[in-house]
Amino acid sequence: MAHTCTWYISDNVSDVLAQVIKDMAAALRSHSRNIELEVISAKDKFSRPGFENVSNIFRKREIWHLFGRAPIWWRIVKFHSRTVHSLLESNNWSGLPSRFFNEGAKSGEAVIFPVFDPLSSYSEDGEKAVFIRDNRKVPEGDYEIADISERLLRPEALSGIYIANGTGPREAMRAGILTMRGVSIASEKSGYLDEILGPDGYFMIKDDNDLPRIIRQGLGSKGRHMAVSARHFLKSRRSHDRCAESIISLYRKVISR
């Protein structure tokens, strides 16, 4: 008998995280025939008839799994179904708490493993560049500087180095996706990046004075080798199998309560 589960991706979830969540759903579907999974995204709500949206809210499932901020109608779901809630940084739980990283997780908070799949359908390397977001300051040189704040999910191939703009879980998610596209990563020390790329899987920025050297290495053979190594680490530590197993283990606990 299949266990029924609905995933709801809230409207405050970024496109980057939404892509990861959808990859996780694909991993769960392909590795478990005992879970009947439906995924609903708030950003797609206007493509559905209104009555279908309303009926979804009242549909009893064994588990409703919320990603992001709880909508106002979530209290109705909690009345008729078991609920799980996954967040990156907030502690405002609306279901059994779960996170995507061991880093930052507290006692009583489960950890489910994100999975990262390649986004590009092209095999050729793109023009090498230094990738940044939100106007992250980097020294100018004889290389292209490309701000990918609004175009991370475009399908063209990427090649070069990404200079992270922070050390939190959101940047780790972004770095994971970029790693799967062949880009090497540079960041200040980050426990989140250590989990998915390994402590030696990215260039360590101790000071912005390091950036000229790091960029030079990241655009050369050292950057290519580091990207390959980080991608291997990521694929082994955040595989489809491990992702599915972490979710199934959590759901067993929820259902047995």
The 8 nearest C-alpha neighbors of each residue, nearest first, counted from 0:
[[1, 2, 33, 34, 32, 3, 35, 31],
 [2, 0, 33, 34, 35, 3, 32, 4],
 [1, 3, 34, 35, 33, 61, 4, 0],
 [4, 2, 35, 61, 60, 34, 36, 1],
 [3, 5, 62, 36, 63, 60, 61, 35],
 [6, 4, 37, 63, 36, 38, 64, 7],
 [5, 7, 38, 64, 63, 65, 39, 37],
 [6, 8, 39, 65, 40, 66, 38, 9],
 [9, 7, 40, 66, 41, 39, 65, 67],
 [8, 10, 67, 41, 11, 12, 68, 66],
 [9, 11, 41, 12, 42, 8, 40, 68],
 [10, 12, 9, 13, 67, 68, 8, 41],
 [13, 11, 10, 67, 9, 17, 16, 14],
 [14, 12, 15, 16, 17, 11, 10, 18],
 [13, 15, 17, 16, 18, 12, 152, 19],
 [16, 14, 13, 18, 17, 173, 19, 172],
 [15, 17, 19, 13, 18, 14, 20, 12],
 [18, 16, 14, 20, 19, 15, 13, 21],
 [19, 17, 21, 15, 16, 20, 14, 22],
 [18, 20, 16, 22, 17, 21, 115, 23],
 [21, 19, 23, 17, 22, 18, 16, 24],
 [22, 20, 24, 18, 23, 19, 17, 25],
 [21, 23, 19, 25, 20, 24, 18, 114],
 [24, 22, 20, 26, 21, 25, 114, 27],
 [23, 25, 21, 27, 26, 22, 28, 20],
 [24, 26, 22, 28, 23, 27, 29, 21],
 [25, 27, 239, 23, 29, 24, 28, 243],
 [28, 26, 243, 24, 30, 25, 29, 31],
 [29, 27, 25, 26, 30, 31, 24, 32],
 [28, 30, 26, 27, 31, 25, 32, 239],
 [31, 29, 27, 28, 26, 243, 32, 240],
 [32, 30, 33, 28, 27, 29, 34, 243],
 [31, 33, 34, 30, 28, 1, 35, 29],
 [32, 34, 1, 31, 2, 0, 35, 3],
 [35, 33, 2, 1, 32, 36, 3, 31],
 [34, 36, 3, 2, 1, 4, 33, 37],
 [37, 35, 4, 5, 34, 3, 38, 28],
 [36, 38, 5, 6, 4, 39, 35, 3],
 [39, 37, 6, 5, 7, 36, 40, 8],
 [40, 38, 7, 6, 8, 41, 37, 5],
 [39, 41, 8, 42, 43, 7, 9, 38],
 [42, 40, 10, 44, 9, 43, 8, 39],
 [41, 43, 40, 44, 10, 45, 9, 8],
 [44, 42, 41, 40, 45, 46, 47, 39],
 [45, 43, 41, 46, 47, 42, 40, 52],
 [46, 44, 47, 43, 48, 42, 49, 41],
 [45, 47, 44, 43, 48, 42, 49, 41],
 [48, 46, 45, 44, 49, 51, 52, 43],
 [49, 47, 51, 50, 52, 46, 45, 44],
 [48, 50, 52, 51, 47, 53, 45, 44],
 [49, 51, 53, 52, 48, 54, 47, 55],
 [52, 50, 54, 49, 53, 48, 55, 47],
 [51, 53, 55, 49, 50, 54, 48, 56],
 [54, 52, 50, 55, 56, 51, 49, 57],
 [53, 55, 51, 57, 56, 52, 50, 58],
 [56, 54, 58, 52, 53, 57, 51, 59],
 [55, 57, 54, 53, 58, 76, 52, 75],
 [58, 56, 54, 55, 59, 76, 53, 75],
 [59, 57, 55, 56, 54, 60, 76, 79],
 [60, 58, 80, 79, 57, 61, 76, 56],
 [61, 59, 62, 3, 80, 4, 58, 63],
 [60, 62, 3, 80, 4, 81, 2, 59],
 [63, 61, 4, 81, 60, 82, 80, 64],
 [62, 64, 82, 5, 4, 6, 81, 83],
 [65, 63, 83, 6, 82, 84, 5, 7],
 [64, 66, 84, 7, 6, 83, 85, 8],
 [67, 65, 8, 85, 9, 84, 7, 86],
 [68, 66, 9, 12, 86, 11, 65, 8],
 [67, 69, 9, 70, 11, 66, 10, 65],
 [68, 70, 73, 67, 71, 93, 9, 65],
 [71, 69, 73, 72, 68, 9, 74, 10],
 [70, 72, 73, 69, 74, 75, 68, 76],
 [73, 71, 74, 70, 75, 76, 56, 69],
 [72, 74, 76, 75, 70, 71, 69, 77],
 [75, 73, 77, 72, 76, 78, 71, 70],
 [76, 74, 78, 73, 77, 72, 79, 56],
 [77, 75, 73, 78, 74, 79, 80, 56],
 [78, 76, 74, 75, 80, 79, 82, 73],
 [77, 79, 75, 76, 80, 74, 81, 73],
 [78, 80, 76, 77, 59, 75, 81, 57],
 [81, 79, 77, 59, 60, 61, 76, 62],
 [80, 82, 62, 61, 63, 77, 83, 253],
 [81, 83, 94, 63, 62, 64, 77, 80],
 [84, 82, 95, 94, 64, 65, 96, 63],
 [83, 85, 65, 94, 96, 95, 64, 93],
 [86, 84, 97, 66, 98, 96, 65, 67],
 [87, 85, 98, 67, 88, 89, 66, 84],
 [86, 88, 98, 168, 89, 99, 85, 169],
 [87, 89, 86, 90, 168, 103, 98, 167],
 [90, 88, 91, 86, 87, 92, 67, 68],
 [89, 91, 92, 88, 86, 96, 87, 93],
 [92, 90, 89, 93, 68, 86, 69, 96],
 [91, 93, 90, 94, 96, 84, 95, 89],
 [94, 92, 84, 69, 91, 95, 83, 82],
 [95, 93, 83, 82, 84, 92, 96, 81],
 [94, 96, 83, 84, 82, 97, 93, 92],
 [97, 95, 108, 84, 94, 92, 85, 83],
 [98, 96, 109, 85, 108, 110, 84, 95],
 [99, 97, 110, 85, 86, 100, 87, 111],
 [98, 100, 111, 112, 110, 113, 87, 97],
 [101, 99, 102, 98, 110, 191, 104, 112],
 [100, 102, 104, 103, 110, 99, 98, 194],
 [103, 101, 100, 104, 191, 190, 194, 99],
 [102, 104, 101, 105, 100, 88, 98, 191],
 [105, 103, 101, 102, 108, 98, 100, 106],
 [106, 104, 108, 107, 103, 101, 109, 102],
 [105, 107, 108, 104, 109, 103, 96, 101],
 [106, 108, 105, 109, 96, 104, 97, 95],
 [107, 109, 96, 97, 106, 105, 104, 110],
 [110, 108, 97, 98, 96, 107, 111, 249],
 [111, 109, 98, 97, 99, 100, 101, 112],
 [112, 110, 245, 99, 246, 98, 113, 242],
 [111, 113, 242, 99, 245, 237, 110, 114],
 [114, 112, 242, 99, 23, 237, 111, 19],
 [113, 115, 237, 23, 238, 242, 239, 22],
 [116, 114, 176, 19, 175, 22, 113, 117],
 [115, 117, 118, 179, 114, 22, 176, 19],
 [118, 116, 179, 119, 180, 115, 176, 120],
 [119, 117, 154, 116, 120, 180, 152, 176],
 [118, 120, 154, 121, 156, 117, 155, 180],
 [119, 121, 154, 118, 122, 155, 156, 117],
 [120, 122, 119, 123, 156, 155, 154, 124],
 [121, 123, 124, 120, 156, 119, 125, 155],
 [124, 122, 121, 125, 156, 157, 155, 158],
 [123, 125, 158, 156, 157, 122, 126, 127],
 [126, 124, 157, 156, 158, 127, 123, 155],
 [125, 127, 158, 128, 124, 157, 159, 156],
 [128, 126, 159, 158, 125, 218, 129, 157],
 [127, 129, 143, 159, 144, 130, 142, 126],
 [128, 130, 144, 160, 159, 161, 143, 145],
 [131, 129, 161, 145, 146, 144, 128, 160],
 [132, 130, 146, 162, 135, 161, 145, 147],
 [131, 133, 148, 146, 134, 147, 135, 164],
 [132, 134, 135, 148, 131, 146, 164, 147],
 [135, 133, 132, 136, 131, 146, 148, 137],
 [134, 136, 133, 131, 132, 164, 137, 162],
 [137, 135, 134, 138, 131, 133, 207, 139],
 [136, 138, 139, 135, 210, 207, 162, 211],
 [139, 137, 140, 211, 136, 210, 207, 214],
 [138, 140, 137, 141, 142, 144, 143, 211],
 [141, 139, 142, 138, 143, 211, 144, 137],
 [140, 142, 143, 139, 144, 128, 215, 138],
 [143, 141, 140, 128, 144, 129, 139, 127],
 [142, 144, 128, 129, 145, 141, 127, 140],
 [143, 145, 129, 128, 130, 142, 146, 131],
 [146, 144, 130, 147, 131, 129, 143, 128],
 [145, 147, 131, 132, 148, 130, 134, 144],
 [148, 146, 150, 151, 149, 132, 145, 131],
 [149, 147, 132, 146, 150, 133, 151, 131],
 [148, 150, 147, 151, 146, 152, 132, 153],
 [151, 149, 147, 152, 153, 148, 146, 154],
 [152, 150, 147, 153, 149, 148, 15, 177],
 [151, 153, 150, 154, 118, 15, 14, 149],
 [152, 154, 150, 151, 155, 119, 118, 156],
 [155, 153, 119, 118, 152, 120, 156, 121],
 [154, 156, 119, 153, 157, 121, 125, 120],
 [157, 155, 125, 119, 121, 124, 154, 123],
 [158, 156, 125, 124, 180, 155, 182, 181],
 [157, 159, 127, 125, 182, 124, 181, 126],
 [158, 160, 127, 128, 182, 218, 129, 183],
 [161, 159, 183, 129, 182, 217, 184, 130],
 [160, 162, 130, 184, 129, 131, 163, 185],
 [163, 161, 185, 131, 186, 184, 130, 160],
 [164, 162, 186, 165, 185, 161, 170, 131],
 [163, 165, 135, 162, 132, 170, 166, 131],
 [166, 164, 163, 167, 170, 186, 187, 169],
 [165, 167, 189, 170, 187, 168, 186, 188],
 [168, 166, 169, 170, 165, 171, 191, 189],
 [169, 167, 171, 170, 191, 172, 87, 166],
 [170, 168, 172, 171, 167, 173, 87, 16],
 [169, 171, 173, 172, 168, 167, 174, 166],
 [170, 172, 168, 174, 169, 173, 192, 191],
 [173, 171, 175, 169, 170, 174, 168, 176],
 [174, 172, 170, 176, 175, 171, 177, 169],
 [173, 175, 171, 177, 172, 176, 178, 170],
 [176, 174, 172, 178, 173, 177, 171, 115],
 [175, 177, 179, 173, 178, 174, 115, 172],
 [178, 176, 180, 174, 179, 175, 182, 173],
 [179, 177, 182, 175, 181, 180, 176, 230],
 [180, 178, 117, 176, 177, 181, 230, 175],
 [179, 181, 177, 178, 117, 182, 157, 176],
 [180, 182, 178, 179, 226, 158, 183, 177],
 [183, 181, 178, 159, 160, 158, 177, 180],
 [182, 184, 226, 160, 222, 178, 161, 225],
 [183, 185, 161, 201, 160, 202, 162, 182],
 [186, 184, 202, 162, 201, 203, 163, 161],
 [187, 185, 163, 204, 203, 162, 188, 202],
 [186, 188, 204, 203, 205, 189, 166, 185],
 [189, 187, 203, 186, 190, 166, 204, 205],
 [190, 188, 166, 192, 191, 187, 193, 167],
 [189, 191, 193, 192, 102, 194, 188, 166],
 [190, 192, 189, 194, 193, 168, 171, 102],
 [191, 193, 189, 194, 195, 171, 190, 196],
 [192, 194, 197, 198, 190, 191, 196, 195],
 [195, 193, 192, 191, 197, 196, 190, 100],
 [194, 196, 233, 192, 193, 197, 236, 191],
 [197, 195, 200, 229, 233, 193, 192, 232],
 [196, 198, 193, 200, 199, 194, 195, 232],
 [199, 197, 193, 200, 196, 201, 192, 194],
 [200, 198, 197, 201, 196, 202, 193, 229],
 [201, 199, 229, 196, 197, 198, 225, 228],
 [200, 202, 184, 185, 199, 203, 183, 225],
 [201, 203, 185, 184, 186, 204, 213, 200],
 [202, 204, 186, 187, 185, 205, 201, 188],
 [205, 203, 187, 186, 206, 209, 202, 185],
 [206, 204, 187, 203, 209, 207, 188, 208],
 [205, 207, 208, 204, 209, 210, 187, 203],
 [208, 206, 209, 210, 204, 205, 137, 211],
 [207, 209, 206, 210, 211, 205, 212, 204],
 [210, 208, 207, 206, 212, 211, 213, 204],
 [209, 211, 213, 207, 212, 208, 214, 137],
 [212, 210, 214, 213, 209, 215, 138, 208],
 [213, 211, 215, 210, 214, 209, 216, 208],
 [214, 212, 210, 216, 215, 211, 217, 209],
 [215, 213, 217, 211, 216, 212, 210, 218],
 [214, 216, 212, 213, 218, 217, 211, 219],
 [217, 215, 219, 213, 214, 218, 221, 222],
 [218, 216, 222, 214, 219, 160, 215, 213],
 [217, 219, 159, 215, 216, 222, 214, 160],
 [220, 218, 216, 217, 222, 221, 215, 223],
 [219, 221, 223, 222, 224, 218, 216, 217],
 [222, 220, 224, 223, 219, 216, 225, 217],
 [221, 223, 217, 225, 220, 224, 219, 183],
 [224, 222, 220, 226, 221, 225, 227, 219],
 [223, 225, 221, 227, 226, 222, 228, 220],
 [224, 226, 228, 222, 227, 223, 229, 221],
 [227, 225, 183, 229, 223, 224, 228, 181],
 [228, 226, 230, 224, 225, 229, 231, 223],
 [227, 229, 225, 231, 230, 226, 224, 232],
 [230, 228, 200, 196, 232, 226, 231, 227],
 [229, 231, 233, 227, 232, 228, 178, 179],
 [230, 232, 228, 234, 229, 233, 235, 227],
 [233, 231, 229, 235, 230, 234, 196, 236],
 [232, 234, 230, 236, 195, 231, 235, 196],
 [233, 235, 238, 231, 237, 232, 236, 230],
 [234, 236, 232, 238, 233, 237, 231, 230],
 [237, 235, 233, 234, 238, 232, 195, 241],
 [238, 236, 114, 234, 233, 235, 241, 112],
 [237, 239, 234, 241, 240, 235, 236, 114],
 [238, 240, 26, 242, 241, 243, 114, 237],
 [241, 239, 243, 238, 242, 244, 30, 26],
 [242, 240, 244, 238, 243, 239, 245, 237],
 [241, 243, 112, 239, 245, 240, 244, 113],
 [244, 242, 27, 246, 240, 245, 241, 26],
 [243, 245, 241, 247, 246, 242, 248, 240],
 [244, 246, 111, 248, 242, 243, 247, 241],
 [245, 247, 249, 243, 248, 244, 111, 250],
 [248, 246, 250, 244, 249, 245, 243, 251],
 [249, 247, 245, 251, 246, 250, 244, 252],
 [248, 250, 246, 252, 247, 251, 245, 253],
 [249, 251, 253, 247, 252, 248, 254, 246],
 [252, 250, 248, 254, 253, 249, 255, 247],
 [253, 251, 255, 250, 249, 254, 256, 248],
 [252, 254, 250, 251, 256, 255, 249, 81],
 [253, 255, 251, 256, 252, 250, 61, 81],
 [256, 254, 252, 253, 251, 250, 249, 81],
 [255, 254, 253, 252, 251, 81, 250, 95]]
